[in-house]
Amino acid sequence: MIVFWILCFFLFMYIVRTLKGPTVWDRLLGLNLIASKVIVIIIVVSSMYELPFLLDFAIIYTLSGFVGIIFLALFFSKSRLGRRERRSKKS
Protein backbone atom coordinates (compact mmCIF):
# COMPACT_ATOMS: atom_id res chain seq x y z
CA MET A 1 0.00 0.00 0.00
CA ILE A 2 2.90 2.34 0.71
CA VAL A 3 4.09 1.91 -2.89
CA PHE A 4 0.76 3.26 -4.12
CA TRP A 5 1.10 6.42 -2.03
CA ILE A 6 4.71 6.95 -3.08
CA LEU A 7 3.67 6.70 -6.72
CA CYS A 8 0.82 9.15 -6.12
CA PHE A 9 3.28 11.58 -4.54
CA PHE A 10 5.57 11.36 -7.58
CA LEU A 11 2.56 11.77 -9.86
CA PHE A 12 1.66 14.98 -8.02
CA MET A 13 5.25 16.23 -8.37
CA TYR A 14 5.17 15.53 -12.13
CA ILE A 15 1.89 17.42 -12.45
CA VAL A 16 3.46 20.42 -10.72
CA ARG A 17 6.49 20.20 -13.00
CA THR A 18 4.27 19.98 -16.08
CA LEU A 19 2.33 23.08 -15.10
CA LYS A 20 5.49 24.97 -14.17
CA GLY A 21 7.63 23.94 -17.17
CA PRO A 22 9.19 26.90 -18.93
CA THR A 23 9.00 25.46 -22.46
CA VAL A 24 6.56 23.36 -24.43
CA TRP A 25 9.09 20.53 -24.53
CA ASP A 26 9.35 20.44 -20.72
CA ARG A 27 5.58 20.22 -20.51
CA LEU A 28 5.50 17.46 -23.10
CA LEU A 29 8.10 15.51 -21.13
CA GLY A 30 6.00 16.04 -18.00
CA LEU A 31 2.94 14.64 -19.76
CA ASN A 32 4.94 11.60 -20.77
CA LEU A 33 6.08 11.09 -17.17
CA ILE A 34 2.49 11.44 -15.93
CA ALA A 35 1.30 8.84 -18.43
CA SER A 36 3.99 6.38 -17.41
CA LYS A 37 3.27 6.90 -13.69
CA VAL A 38 -0.46 6.32 -14.26
CA ILE A 39 0.35 3.07 -16.05
CA VAL A 40 2.51 1.91 -13.13
CA ILE A 41 -0.26 2.86 -10.66
CA ILE A 42 -2.80 0.83 -12.67
CA ILE A 43 -0.46 -2.17 -12.63
CA VAL A 44 0.15 -1.84 -8.86
CA VAL A 45 -3.59 -1.60 -8.13
CA SER A 46 -4.18 -4.59 -10.39
CA SER A 47 -1.69 -6.68 -8.45
CA MET A 48 -2.83 -5.45 -5.01
CA TYR A 49 -6.48 -6.32 -5.53
CA GLU A 50 -5.93 -9.22 -7.95
CA LEU A 51 -7.86 -7.62 -10.81
CA PRO A 52 -6.24 -8.96 -14.00
CA PHE A 53 -8.57 -7.05 -16.34
CA LEU A 54 -6.88 -3.81 -15.30
CA LEU A 55 -3.77 -4.96 -17.13
CA ASP A 56 -5.73 -4.70 -20.37
CA PHE A 57 -6.53 -1.09 -19.52
CA ALA A 58 -2.86 -0.46 -18.79
CA ILE A 59 -1.88 -1.83 -22.22
CA ILE A 60 -4.50 0.29 -23.98
CA TYR A 61 -3.46 3.38 -22.02
CA THR A 62 0.19 2.70 -22.88
CA LEU A 63 -0.51 2.54 -26.60
CA SER A 64 -2.77 5.59 -26.64
CA GLY A 65 -0.34 7.60 -24.49
CA PHE A 66 2.58 6.74 -26.77
CA VAL A 67 0.69 7.68 -29.93
CA GLY A 68 -0.61 10.87 -28.31
CA ILE A 69 2.86 12.01 -27.24
CA ILE A 70 4.25 11.31 -30.71
CA PHE A 71 1.48 13.34 -32.37
CA LEU A 72 1.92 16.22 -29.94
CA ALA A 73 5.68 16.24 -30.51
CA LEU A 74 5.18 16.32 -34.28
CA PHE A 75 2.61 19.10 -33.96
CA PHE A 76 4.82 21.25 -31.75
CA SER A 77 7.91 20.65 -33.88
CA LYS A 78 6.11 21.97 -36.95
CA SER A 79 4.24 24.81 -35.23
CA ARG A 80 5.50 28.11 -33.95
CA LEU A 81 4.93 27.09 -30.32
CA GLY A 82 7.79 24.60 -30.32
CA ARG A 83 10.40 26.99 -31.67
CA ARG A 84 12.44 29.24 -29.49
CA GLU A 85 12.55 32.88 -30.29
CA ARG A 86 15.97 33.98 -31.38
CA ARG A 87 17.17 37.05 -29.61
CA SER A 88 19.37 39.33 -31.60
CA LYS A 89 22.37 40.62 -29.75
CA LYS A 90 22.72 44.34 -30.03
CA SER A 91 26.29 45.44 -29.57
N, C-alpha and C positions, 0 to 999 in steps of 0.2 A: 504494500500500500504506500510505503514511503517513496518508492520509485515513481509512482503516479504523481505525487505532489511535487517531487523534484522536477519532473518533466513539465508540469504545469507552470512552475516557477520560471523555468527556462523559456517556455512558450511566451509567458508574459514579458520577459526581458527582450525577446525577439520582436514582439509587437511594439514595444517602446522604441527599439532600434529602428524598426521599419518606419514608424511615424516621424522619428527624429532625423532620419538619414538625409545628409545634405544633397545628394544627387539621386537621380532616377535609378542609377545602377545599384546604389546602396539599398534603395527601397526594394528593388527587384530581388536582390540577394536576400533581403530580410523576408520577402514573401516565400522564397524558396526554402529558407530555414523553417518558417512557420509550417509550410506544407509537410516537410519531412518530420517535424516534431509531432504534428497531428497524426501522421501515419504511425509513428512509434507509440503514441498514446493509444491509438486504436488497437494495435497489436498487444500492448500490455493489458488493456482492459479485456481483450479477448482471452488472453491466457489466465487472467485472474479469475474470471467468472466462467471459464470453460464454455465460451460461445464461439464455436468455429466459424459461424457464418459471418462474423465480423472481419475475418481475414479476407473474404471476398470484397467487402467494402474497402478494405485497406488497399487491395490490388487495384480496384477501380479508381480510387482516389489518387494512387500513385501515378497511374497512367494519365489521368486527366490533369493532375498538377504538373507533370512533366511537359505535356503538350501545351498547356496554358503558359508556362514560363517561357517555352521556346517561342511561342507566338508573340508574347509581350516583348521579349528581347528583340525579335525581328522588327516589330513595330517601332520600338524606341530607337533602334539603330538607324532606321530609315527616316524617322521624323526629326523635327527640330528639337524636341524635348530631350533627346538622348545626346545631343552634341553640346559640348562646352563652348561657351562664348570666348572667343579669343580677345584678349585685351592687348591693345596696341600700346607699346611703351613709348611714352613721349620723353625725349631727352633733349 
